[in-house]
């Protein structure tokens, strides 16, 4: 293929929710838009994430919603001031997709599917004139400033008046979010924090018995108690799952950034699980101290506390025989079962990633201050959020801001820049 550059007005690289929302916002602002994606179709991670039920956003009050973004709550909150959960639901309705709030507060399309929403969205963008170029893997910039793409027909070069980078983080590499853009931006002087796993599981190192018998077993309900790297205590009730090597699930994902940072600071970190959150310690002590007659201690535990299966196995995992047969020790461990987390699972197993382009490297429009005319959005940016619709909402909001910023940049270019 010839490497003579073609010209486009706005090039959006990455066809996930952030990139598509950037395309929509920029087109609505009157700018011609071309979307480039490395895969054969856009929105692949969006589709996979929606297979178990498309969790679009969350219905909790906005002040609480914003706090889900932790250290980046202020910056992400500014994006959400322009496009929040209610705006996202109204946007979906505009595509003919009604939504509802589930019992957990999570917001879903009425049919729980991602595909109809994505199909309708892409169809509308095409009808509006947005051009899509698939099988275009971005390689960076040529010496003359043109964008370089690897395509099935060879390298293609494209000149653009502005660029929105929305290539995702480092999780789900098979769907295109492989983080290979990090080195390209770093060599251009962009401040990039290494990508790390987020919304991920953690290794513990179970005995062979527990790993073999109970991998995949759910733990519910439980309360997790943990300390962050600075020693502050946190706790929350929820559900998690035992894996062959450790623990994962929504309750763990919600604290993954804190757990990861604590491990980074101290080499490991210990959490504690309350296996019987509905029973106070004194009641457990009294119930377990009752005579058990000829029953085994495991059967006595089941009859008096209702604990069996994986919860009983976890008690055996941390207590020796004498401790397990001591009612006071057993009761205290039920309420405060210690588990030492050794490391986070690899990033390609994570639901999302942390790290990326530091927000301090961007102006309020999400333009890189070191590369004028280049904007960033979505999981490429250095922010994190738990599952529950928070990730997706911020991706939409950041894409919209970047798209509008790029459109404004193009409209204020001097006439010579259009040649």
Secondary structure, 3 states (H helix, E strand, C coil): CCCCCEEEEEEEECCCHHHHHHHHHHHHCCCCEEEECCCCCCCHHHHHHCCCCCEEEECCCHHHHHHCCHHHHHHHHHHHHHCCHHHHHHHHHHCCCCEEECCCCEEEECCCCCHHHHHHHHHHHHHHCCEEECCCEEEEECCCCCEEEEECCEEEEEEEEEEEECCCCCCCHHHCCCCCHHHHHHHCCCCEEEEEEECCCEECCCCHHHHHHHCCCEEEEEEEEEECCCCCEEEEEEEEEECCCEEECHHHHCCHHHHHHHHHHHCCEEEEEECCCCCCHHHHHHHHCCCCCCCCHHHHHHHHHCCCHHHHHHHHHHCCHHHHCCHHHHHHHHHCEEEEECEECCHHHCCEEEEEECHHHECCCCEECCCCCEEECHHHECCCCCCCCHHHHHHHHHHHHHHHHHHHHHHCCCHHHHC
